[in-house]
């Protein structure tokens, strides 16, 4: 029997790389021995020294060691923040260059999937955010207590290493302040914290959401298990903090891969907080979807409404309606709005927001768009205009088939993922022409981009 020896791991070595471009996640992209290499923190036109950390058959991953030749677009990374955390992947890149990168991501996605006549698409320059920092209205921080020391923050990418976050420059100052105050109260009251290794029950996540217009704050305590020792005392203490008007508990389990569980219960205060967007009021419960950058959301939605070319005799279908934001904003310009949403709680919120704004021509239906849209058409409802704002996965293929059958004359596609937008446009190009794509920077300092595409039914 042959004696087996373990192979010694190869020692990581330093290599010199010239960075050609940025990848979709904001990492520097170069080549080493004809193999592509991804190096977070490196910028185009830089010559860097990197350590190869991952060697796969088709690509390499590297860690930035030092910069030999620096890009003129490089700026200082925010002080006091661990660069490993997500949400600041482009914080070392000057803002004008960030905007150009996000425009290029859209163009590259079109070039990769080449939907019909994509070379003729008008892809407009990215609309900059009014504020590059402090724009996020919601902080969702994990909490742990390793070795008796409480940490509250975000995990390092692709790891279970929780990074404590005393500072987070993209968060609104108020949400950040209340997260840190909550951490102090958790320690003061000795609140049990869920242990991911022992799978014990306790507090797992603290979510703080601010309504920018009213300065009202809602705190949600996500727990593993329901009855957590002294949790009502924590809720009472949180309610005494300035601006906090609502405290909820959301219950999850260790086998749930999502942050949020299905059970949500109010512990103290108001049911909702009140946000205002383009003079319309929106009541937000903990699970209600609302864009993370409320100020820039106004620009996003105004662009979408402009591209719909709405007239007073139109019926607008608001697919993926959420809490009714877009439909309610459009209600002043059309005869009728019909919103479609799969989540029952969101439909309830949308109907509440309709009443809140005294809107008489909008209704919200619960169900899937691919089922309800043909039913509406069959019942004689004119499908004049449609707006879709799907998740990052894009439109379901079944919905695209439905749209190609129902054929709304014009529709607007709001996308948070240029790659899935380009793939969907390949299929939609069977019947539709793309007139314009407008990129809107919703999340500065990150590689994420949001774009609005205007599609028009092609003449037969």
LINJOQUI-V294918 format. One line per field, one symbol per residue. ss: DSSP state (A for helix, B for strand, O for the rest). A space follows every 50 residues. Layout:
ss=???
This chain:
ss=OOOOOOOOOOOOOBBBBBOOBBOOOOOBBBBBOOBBBBBBOOOOOOBBBB BBBBBOOOBBBBBBBBBBBOOOOBOOOOOOOOOOBOOOOOOOBOAAAAAA AAAAAAAAAAAAAOOOOAAAOOBBBBBOOOOOOOOBOBBBBBBBBBOOBB BBBBBBOOOOOBBBOOOOOOBOAAAAAAAAAAAAAAAAOOOOBOOOOOOO OBBBBBBBBBBOOOOBBBBBBBBBOOOOOOAAAAAAAAAOOOOBBBBBBB BBOOOOOOOOOOBBBBBBBOOOBBBBBOOBBBBBOOOOOOOOOAAAAAAA AAAAAAAAOOOOOOBBBBBOOOOOAAAAAAAAAOOBBBBBBOOAAAAAAA AAAAAAOOOOOBBBBBOOAAAAAAAAAAOOOOOOBBBBOOOOOOOOAAAA AAAAAAOOOBBBBBBOOAAAAAAAAAAAOOOBBBBBBBBBOOOOOOOOOB BBBBBBBOOO
